[in-house]
Amino acid sequence: MPSLQVITLGCSKNTVDTEHLLYQVQGSYEIVPEGEARPVDVLLVNTCGFIGDAKEQSIQVILEAAQRKKEGEVGRLLVFGCLSQRYPSELPDLIPEVDGWFGARELEPLIEALGCKPDVSQAHRRVRTDGRHPYAFLKISEGCNRRCSYCAIPFIRGAHRSVPMEVLEKEARELAAQGVRELVIIAQDTTYYGLDVYGKRCLAQLLRRLSAVEGIEWLRIHYSYPADFPEDVLEEMAANPKVCRYMDIPLQHVSDVVLDKMHRGVDGAWTRELIRRMRERVPGVVLRTTLIVGHPGEGAAEFKELMDFVADARFQRMGAFTYSEEEGTFDADHFPDKVRPSVKKQRLNKLMELQRGISLAYNQSRIGTCVRVLVDDVNDGILVCRSEFESPEVDGEILVKCPSSAADTPESLIGQFLQVRITAADEYDLMAEVI
């Protein structure tokens, strides 16, 4: 059989795309794991084209793959994903060594280019690219109907398209049969789920259906948009023990001036009230957010308001990045990127320094508490775990000394749940012992 290797860049949504693709072609190819250094007949690069740094990384990886092709280590070189969706006419001239370019919405043509026939009846099946871990990302929709002024996703990924519940339920059962115990629910906007198919927001209903899948113990929600937030999701989180008390809700900013220019559909008062309701209706919920500094609408006063907001809201988890002007967006056409790079960097550093103190205080407050954890991995005899309050790949971990009863076979604990006591903490990770 010819050999096939896929290099996946960007977010977890791209990982899911790669895994669906691999299932469709696995009968015709020997699948070579990503990172394994060996010649291959076909190399695919699944690209990201969201912001400047991601685009640069994608171009660099493609150029390296093209060099491998020149040296005879790669037969055919194919590229797909967000970058080629965004620049379909420019890229072929820039890198002629690539044998085929396919956009993020062209999975079926790519499968056909690999000599296989797409089978829509198997759309719920995947070849997991990292089957060692007991969690998997479940992409419940594609595209986005929001029109945030700075974001290129709508014209890269297209309009919002929900995956029917019955398909997602089948996918969840397949993953559970492979040892998955946690599903991380992802989409460009998870709270929009169902509007196009069922005529209403159905995220809470979907959570109930997925929680009935045998073997799935945790459901975690990511990428929730604050405008028109469905309150029944909070009810489900409070009442359903399988729904983690954890909410990822990218707020981006809190200043009315900035939010208006961002076209976010909410203001600062709505944002503060939403956070209050979440914490009131789901006691103990952990909130994760993402913020942007240096947007063209952000002056010194707006940044100070953002700092004050973070200090008051005390998000347990927070990420931030500097504004990047993206061609084709509303901002690029109407609001020149006027904030100097040095000012953006200074603001980012100041904001993250504030958050580090908040994160450290939160982690230290957990010392002495007992918590249920899922064992993700083993590293030098240390169990790498998470509780419902830590999301994989973006949050810290709970590091647990392997109990003596499993010292000879610590890998057997991967995918198991343990009760542990938190014994120490830093601003990112926690240390614990098995009870």
C-alpha positions, 0 to 999 in steps of 0.5 A, a space after each residue: 500500500 502507498 504511505 500517507 502522512 498528515 501534518 495538522 496545524 492550527 486548532 483542534 477543529 483541524 485535528 477533527 477534520 484530519 481524523 475524519 479524512 483518515 477514516 475515509 482513506 485508510 483502506 487505501 493507504 498505510 497511515 504514517 503517524 505525524 512526526 515519524 521521520 520517513 519517506 512517504 508517497 503522499 504528504 498532506 498539510 492541513 493548514 491554519 490561516 486565521 492570524 498572521 503567526 498561524 499563516 507564517 507557520 503554515 507557509 514555513 511547514 509547506 516550504 519544508 515539505 516542498 524541500 523534502 519533495 525535491 530531495 525525494 522523501 515525498 512523492 505527492 504533496 497536497 495542501 488543504 485547510 484554512 490557508 488554501 481556502 483563504 488564498 486559492 489563487 495566490 498560493 499555487 504561484 507562490 509554491 509550485 511544488 505543491 501538487 494540489 490545493 484544497 480548501 477547508 470546505 473541500 474535504 470530499 474533492 481531496 478524498 477523491 484526489 487521493 483515489 478514494 470515494 467519499 462515503 457520507 454514511 461514515 461521516 461520524 467515524 474517525 481515525 484518532 491521531 492520538 489514541 493514547 489520551 482518554 479525551 477527544 474533541 467533538 466538532 458539533 458545527 462548521 462555519 460561523 454566522 457572526 460578523 466580528 469586525 476583526 475575524 476572517 473565519 466566516 469567509 474562510 469556513 463559510 456559514 454556520 452548519 450544525 451537525 445533526 444530533 444523531 450523527 454526533 451521537 453515533 460519533 460519540 459512541 464510536 469514540 467511547 468504544 475506543 476508550 474516550 471518557 471525555 468529549 470536548 465540545 467545539 465549534 466556531 460558536 457552540 451556543 449557535 448550535 441547532 438554529 439552522 437545522 432545528 430552528 432553535 438553539 439546541 446545545 442543552 438538548 445535545 448535551 443531554 443526548 451525549 451524556 446518555 452515551 455509555 462510557 462518556 463521563 465528562 462533557 466540556 463546552 468550549 468557544 461559547 459566544 456571549 450574545 444571546 447565550 442560551 440559559 438552558 445550558 447553565 441549567 443543564 450544567 448545574 443539574 447534569 453531573 456529566 457536564 463539567 462545571 467549566 465554560 470557555 467563553 471568549 469575551 475579547 473585551 469589556 469596553 463599550 467602545 471596543 465591543 461596538 467596533 468589534 461588532 460583538 453584539 454585547 456591551 460591557 454591562 451585558 458581559 458583567 451580568 452574564 458572568 454574574 448569572 453563570 456563577 450564580 446559577 452554576 456554583 463553583 463553575 470555572 470560567 475561561 476567557 480569551 481577550 484581545 489587546 491593541 484593537 484599533 478602538 482601544 486607547 489607554 482608557 479602554 485598556 484600563 477598563 479591561 484591566 479593572 474588569 479582569 481584576 474584578 472578574 477573576 477568571 480562573 483561566 484566561 488567555 490573551 493575544 495582540 490584535 492582528 489586522 487581517 485582510 478582508 475583514 471589516 476592521 482592515 477596510 475601516 479601522 487602520 491598525 493604529 496601535 504600535 506593536 510595542 504598545 500592544 506587547 506592553 499591554 499584553 504583558 501587563 494583562 497577563 502579569 495580572 492574570 498570573 497572580 489571579 491564577 496562582 491565588 486560585 490554584 493555591 486556594 485548592 490546596 487541601 481539597 479533594 477532587 476527582 481526576 482523569 488520568 491523561 498520561 504517564 511521564 516518568 512515573 508521574 500521572 498527568 491528570 485533570 479534574 473537571 476544572 482543567 481542559 486538555 491542551 490549554 489549561 494546567 495539569 494535576 500531577 500525581 505520584 503513581 500509587 505503589 500498587 500500580 508502580 510496575 504498570 502505570 500506563 494501565 491507569 490512563 483513562 481511569 478516574 482517581 480521587 486525589 488530594 491537592 498538596 501544592 500549586 503554582 500559577 499553572 499546575 497542581 500537585 496531588 496524592 491519591 487518597 
